[in-house]
Each structure stands twice: as C-alpha cells, then as structure tokens.
Amino acid sequence: MSIKNNLLKILDHLPKDISLVAVSKTKTNAEILEAYEAGQRIFGENKIQELVPKWNELPKDIEWHMVGHMQSNKVKYIGEFVSLIHSVDSLKLLKEINKQGLKNDRQINCLLQIHIAQEQTKFGLNEAELFELLDLEEFGNLKNVTIKGLMGMATFTDDTEQIRKEFSYLNSIYLKLKSKIPEANLLSMGMSGDYKIAIEEGSTMVRIGSSIFGVRNN
C-alpha cells in the first residue's frame, strides 16, 4: 500500500479529537511530501541532524515535532521553528529551551516525558520527579516555555494488558498535571503497534511511523 493509502486508512479510523504525528525519521523528503500531499501537516523527527535540513527544504506550513531524546546543546538548532518538543526530561533541558525561546522571541511548547516502561533504556521522569520539578522556583521562572502536557512510551512487549496498564498510569499522572497546569491538553502516547490501546486509555496525540511509511531504513 502507498504512503497516501496507509495514512488515509489510519485517519479514517482515528477519532477526530486525536492529533496524528507522522514520524518521518530516516524518511526522504519525497516520502514526506507524499504524506503532505495527502493532507498530513504534523511530522515528528528524533534526530536534530535530520530535522534541520527537512525544515529548510520542505513546505513551511509543516508543524515539526521533536520526538526523540535530545541533549541541551542541540536545542539552539531548532529553537527558531520547532512546534513541540515531546521528550523533555530535565530542568537543565527546560532551561536551555527557555533560553532559546527568549533568543528567538517565542514560546516553545513542550511535553514532559514520563518513564512508564519496564525497560531501563527509555528516558523520562518518574511521577515524584515530575511534581518536584513543577514546584521548583526555577521552573516557575521559565517564561519562554509552555508545558502542553506529557509524553510516554510503553514497554515493547506483546502483553497488551501490560501496555494498557502503563498507558492508564500515564493518563492518571496527566490528570494530576492538569490540576496544576489547567491549560495542559496534550497526552502524547501510542505508536504504530499500540496506538489503539493508547487512545482507549486517554491519549490525545499518537506518534505513528512505520504504519504510514513502512519499516524504517535503520
């Protein structure tokens, strides 16, 4: 099936209030344009060195999301244009994002990444660390960062009940976050293999790559 057909098939079954991030990491400009021409406008990348050239070369009405783990010294390359950073997991990173927001005279939207998986290789804050961060005076002074919600990745497993349990837990943290930051309205959870469960458990934004573009090149 073509990229266009894959995308339209997913959109056909996606609830209207769920945002779709087409994860285009390792994909060519031509492949991204095929999805773009089918109506997709939100794309996600996980490496700065891929994201910057794509932003330079592709249509300017694309909303670029950074979905991968990132180092604070790389924020300067995307501070001018990034629409949403999904993977914020430290005060250090938030402070650098704020610095680049100030430099570019803009608010940079962020999601705080929560570690919900059993794998230790995945990044993110735990629940206690999240609320400790939100209570810090330094956090309150970040005027060029807007926290839009949370992001998390479930364990890579065939055990759907475990995946459901992890997504349900993340949703419970998200609801607590909303009591502190009422304008937070994004819960980014669910990828190609588990996005249907994520939506059932409260996701408002799914990140789908291989189901649209096919298996990654690396």
For each residue, the residues with C-beta under 8 A, 3 or more apart:
1: 5 6 9
2: 5 6 34
3: 6 7 31 34 35 38 212 213 214
4: 7 8 34 35 37 38
5: 1 2 8 9
6: 1 2 3 9 10 211 212 213 214
7: 3 4 10 11 22 35 38 39 40 212
8: 4 5 11 12 38
9: 1 5 6 12 13
10: 6 7 13 14 20 208 211 212
11: 7 8 14 20 39
12: 8 9
13: 9 10
14: 10 11 18 20 199 206
15: 18 199
16:
17: 204
18: 14 15 199 203 204 205 206
19: 42 186 204 205 206
20: 10 11 14 40 42 205 206 208
21: 42 43 44 65 67 188 205 206 207 208
22: 7 32 35 40 42 43 44 208 209 212 213
23: 43 44 45 46 67 191 207 208 209 212 213
24: 27 31 32 35 43 44 45 54 209 213
25: 44 45 46 47 50 67 68 209 216
26: 50 216 217 218
27: 24 31 32 213 217
28: 31 32
29: 32 33 54 57 58
30: 33 34
31: 3 24 27 28 34 35 213
32: 22 24 27 28 29 35 36 43 54 58
33: 29 30 36 37 58
34: 2 3 4 30 31 37 38
35: 3 4 7 22 24 31 32 38 40 43 212 213
36: 32 33 39 40 41 58 59 62
37: 4 33 34
38: 3 4 7 8 34 35
39: 7 11 36
40: 7 20 22 35 36 43
41: 36 61 62 63
42: 19 20 21 22 62 63 65 83
43: 21 22 23 24 32 35 40 54 62 63 64 65
44: 21 22 23 24 25 64 65 66 67 86 207 209
45: 23 24 25 50 51 54 64 65 66 67 68
46: 23 25 50 66 67 68 69
47: 25 50 51 68
48: 51 52 66 70 74 77 78
49: 52 53
50: 25 26 45 46 47 53 54
51: 45 47 48 54 55 64 66 77 78 82
52: 48 49 55 56 77 78
53: 49 50 56 57
54: 24 29 32 43 45 50 51 57 58 64
55: 51 52 58 62 64 78 81
56: 52 53
57: 29 53 54
58: 29 32 33 36 54 55 62
59: 36 62
60:
61: 41
62: 36 41 42 43 55 58 59
63: 41 42 43 83 84
64: 43 44 45 51 54 55 78 81 82 83
65: 21 42 43 44 45 82 83 84 85 86
66: 44 45 46 48 51 70 78 82 84 85 86 87
67: 21 23 25 44 45 46 86 87 151 207
68: 25 45 46 47 87
69: 46 87 89 123
70: 48 66 74 75 85 87 93
71: 74
72: 75 90 92 93 95 96
73: 76 96
74: 48 70 71 77 78
75: 70 72 78 79 93 96 97 99 100
76: 73 79 96 100 103
77: 48 51 52 74
78: 48 51 52 55 64 66 74 75 81 82 85
79: 75 76 82 97 100 101 103 104 108
80: 104
81: 55 64 78
82: 51 64 65 66 78 79 85 108
83: 42 63 64 65 109
84: 63 65 66 109 110 111 148 186
85: 65 66 70 78 82 88 97 108 109 110 111
86: 44 65 66 67 111 113 151 188 207
87: 66 67 68 69 70 111 113 123 151
88: 85 93 94 97 110 111 112 113
89: 69 93 112 113 123 124 125
90: 72 93 94 125
91: 94 95 133 136 138 139
92: 72 95 96
93: 70 72 75 88 89 90 96 97
94: 88 90 91 97 98 110 133 139 142 145
95: 72 91 92 98 99 138 142
96: 72 73 75 76 92 93 99 100
97: 75 79 85 88 93 94 100 101 108 110 144 145
98: 94 95 101 102 108 142 143 144 145
99: 75 95 96 102 103 144
100: 75 76 79 96 97 103 104 108 144
101: 79 97 98 104 106 107 108 144 145
102: 98 99 105 143 144
103: 76 79 99 100
104: 79 80 100 101
105: 102
106: 101 144
107: 101 144 145 146
108: 79 82 85 97 98 100 101 144 145 146
109: 83 84 85 146 148
110: 84 85 88 94 97 145 146 147 148
111: 84 85 86 87 88 147 148 149 150 151 186 188
112: 88 89 125 130 133 147 149 150 151 177
113: 86 87 88 89 123 124 125 150 151 152
114: 124 125 126 127 130 150 151 152 170 173
115: 122 123 124 125 126 152
116: 124 152 153 154 166 167 169 170
117: 122 152 153 154 155 156 166
118: 155 157 162
119: 122 155 156
120:
121:
122: 115 117 119 153
123: 69 87 89 113 115
124: 89 113 114 115 116 152 153
125: 89 90 112 113 114 115 129 130 133
126: 114 115 129 130
127: 114 130 131 173
128: 131 132
129: 125 126 132 133
130: 112 114 125 126 127 133 134 173 177
131: 127 128 134 135 176 180
132: 128 129 135 136
133: 91 94 112 125 129 130 136 139
134: 130 131 139 177 180 181
135: 131 132 139
136: 91 132 133 139 140
137: 140 141
138: 91 95 141 142
139: 91 94 133 134 135 136 142
140: 136 137
141: 137 138
142: 94 95 98 138 139 145
143: 98 102
144: 97 98 99 100 101 102 106 107 108
145: 94 97 98 101 107 108 110 142
146: 107 108 109 110 183
147: 110 111 112 177 181 184
148: 84 109 110 111 183 184 185 186
149: 111 112 174 177 184 185 186 187 188 204
150: 111 112 113 114 170 173 174 177 184 186 187 188 189
151: 67 86 87 111 112 113 114 187 188 189
152: 113 114 115 116 117 124 166 167 170 188 189
153: 116 117 122 124 189 191
154: 116 117 157 162 163 166 167 189 194 198
155: 117 118 119 159 162 163 166
156: 117 119
157: 118 154 162 163
158:
159: 155 162 163
160: 163 164 194 197
161: 164 165
162: 118 154 155 157 159 165 166
163: 154 155 157 159 160 166 167 194 197
164: 160 161 167 168 197 200 201
165: 161 162 168 169
166: 116 117 152 154 155 162 163 169 170
167: 116 152 154 163 164 170 171 189 190 194 197 198 201 202 203
168: 164 165 171 172 201 202
169: 116 165 166 172 173
170: 114 116 150 152 166 167 173 174 187 189 201
171: 167 168 174 175 187 189 201 202 203
172: 168 169 175 176
173: 114 127 130 150 169 170 176 177
174: 149 150 170 171 177 178 184 187 202
175: 171 172 178 179
176: 131 172 173 179 180
177: 112 130 134 147 149 150 173 174 180 181 184
178: 174 175 181 182 184 185
179: 175 176 182
180: 131 134 176 177
181: 134 147 177 178 184
182: 178 179
183: 146 148
184: 147 148 149 150 174 177 178 181
185: 148 149 178 204
186: 19 84 111 148 149 150 204 205
187: 149 150 151 170 171 174 202 203 204 205
188: 21 86 111 149 150 151 152 203 204 205 206 207
189: 150 151 152 153 154 167 170 171 198 201 203 205 206
190: 167 194 195 196 197 198 199 203 206 207 208
191: 23 153 194 195 206 207 208 209
192: 195 208 209 210 211 212
193:
194: 154 160 163 167 190 191 197 198
195: 190 191 192 198 199 203 206 207 208
196: 190 199 200
197: 160 163 164 167 190 194 200 201
198: 154 167 189 190 194 195 201 202 203 206
199: 14 15 18 190 195 196 202 203 206
200: 164 196 197
201: 164 167 168 170 171 189 197 198
202: 167 168 171 174 187 198 199
203: 18 167 171 187 188 189 190 195 198 199 206
204: 17 18 19 149 185 186 187 188
205: 18 19 20 21 186 187 188 189
206: 14 18 19 20 21 188 189 190 191 195 198 199 203
207: 21 23 44 67 86 188 190 191 195
208: 10 20 21 22 23 190 191 192 195 211 212
209: 22 23 24 25 44 191 192 212 213 216
210: 192 213 214 215 216
211: 6 10 192 208
212: 3 6 7 10 22 23 35 192 208 209
213: 3 6 22 23 24 27 31 35 209 210 216
214: 3 6 210
215: 210
216: 25 26 209 210 213
217: 26 27
218: 26
